[in-house]
């Protein structure tokens, strides 16, 4: 068990102290003492590899509680960020859908208004055409009544002038002709 403990970091300290190149050894006894202190406090060793991974691993081992708490906080923040972003995009999609639905409804309403106006104009034209047809019919009855009156057939003239007055009771020319017949 002691052999297992001595392997790894603790083994690196004497190996660095005994290196062949002086530049790669500890430069002073203070540096050696500092590295032993680092080993005892769980800090990265000067004798250890210079990789970032080694230094991060040592930092995590020494500050397990803080790293765990930070991991929980960061994970919670990420989950919250993902959830809020997802909800935002869903809400945005729903807003766009509502906007599109509103625009379709407005277009439908505008089309309905246009159709209603066109139908109203068509109805007005039909009313005007009916009035025009009545005027022509009244003109026809009046003209025929005048002809029968001039021909001396007052019975037929009265019938035709009465029909003309049914269409337009206030027409002065028809009223005059009807009075002449009587």
Secondary structure by P-SEA (a helix, b strand, c coil): ccccccccaaaaaaaaaaccccccccccaaaaaaaaaaaaaccccccccccaaaaaaaaaaacaaaaaaaaaaaaaaaaaaaaaaaaaaaaaaaaaaaaaaaaaaaaaaaaaaaaaaaaaaaaaaaaaaaaaaaaaaaaaaaaaaaaaaaacaaaaaaaaaaaaaaaccccaaaaaaaaaac
